[in-house]
Amino acid sequence: MLKQRLLTAAVLIPLVIMAILLLPSIGFIALVAVISLMAMWEWLTMAGINTLAKTLAAASFIAVLAVVFTMASINQMLLSGLIFWLLISVITVIYAHKPLSAFLARCFRHKVFTYFLSMLVTLLFVYSAVWLHGLASDGPILVLYVLISVWLADTGGYFAGKRWGKHALATAISPNKTIEGLIGAITLVAVWSVIAYLLGVSQSISLFTWLLVSVATGLISVSGDLFESLFKRSFHIKDSGHLLPGHGGILDRVDSLLAAVPFFAALVWLTGHF
């Protein structure tokens, strides 16, 4: 499994980096929209929604996305992403070691609720990613920075958890995750943030502020991962799909990014220095 994960990552990571750095705005919009549609499709599949309904959902996503880019204000979208993922983080903390309440369990298994939830998550992701990418010459670098932060958090969490993990982080959601793994993830993100700052990724804010933004984003990325796991547990599913060898589906790979990118973008916007 680890070998498959590494081989898949070795192929995909260079392609993703080139796409972020080289694609023009319209190409980047198309890329993140397609990735979001694939994630949404898998999400709806897990909920047992049929192909016709998923096709209509995909069409509605494109239509709503066009409206959002035309009419929504930056502060509305970015603050919505910040607040939404903070609320999701509260839910994951509350239900880390106990079953979902009957009400939430019914909501998670309701097809209409799943549709609107997946729509909201993917719209916030696409909007914030595109906004971040469009920030003058720094935009693509910032997108790449947050992607690397999430990858390092995932890597740090995995290896630290394997080596030192003893205390469960969320037994009711993802039993294999540990507090030690979380510490490893955040430590790696913090080290990376300092290195990136010294390399000039963000000289417009203080190192302390940049470190706080990065660590908070790393923590939220874990919430994104746990949130998808919480949803999958409602349907007794291990992986959202099987498209990526060793990684499961697209949603399994981007769940942390769906949370981290909107949160990071909102914090960057709130600093007012970009």
Number of C-alpha atoms within 10 A of each C-alpha: 8 9 10 13 14 14 12 15 16 11 10 12 14 10 11 14 17 11 16 21 15 12 15 12 15 9 13 21 17 14 17 18 22 15 16 25 24 16 24 25 23 23 26 22 16 21 20 14 18 10 12 9 12 20 12 10 21 19 13 13 21 15 11 14 20 12 11 16 16 9 9 13 10 16 12 9 19 25 18 17 28 21 14 17 22 16 12 17 20 12 16 23 15 13 16 20 16 12 15 19 10 9 8 13 16 13 14 21 17 13 17 14 14 20 19 11 15 21 21 15 19 23 25 24 26 25 25 24 26 23 20 24 24 17 14 9 9 14 19 23 18 23 25 18 17 22 20 16 27 28 20 21 29 23 16 22 26 20 15 18 23 15 11 13 21 14 15 18 20 21 16 17 25 19 13 16 22 23 18 22 28 23 18 24 28 25 18 20 28 23 15 19 24 17 12 15 18 12 10 10 16 18 14 13 14 10 15 10 13 23 18 14 20 27 23 18 28 31 21 27 30 25 24 22 24 23 22 21 22 24 19 20 16 20 14 11 12 11 17 23 20 13 11 16 16 16 21 16 19 23 26 21 16 20 21 27 26 27 32 32 29 33 30 29 27 23 21 20 17 13 13 9 10 15
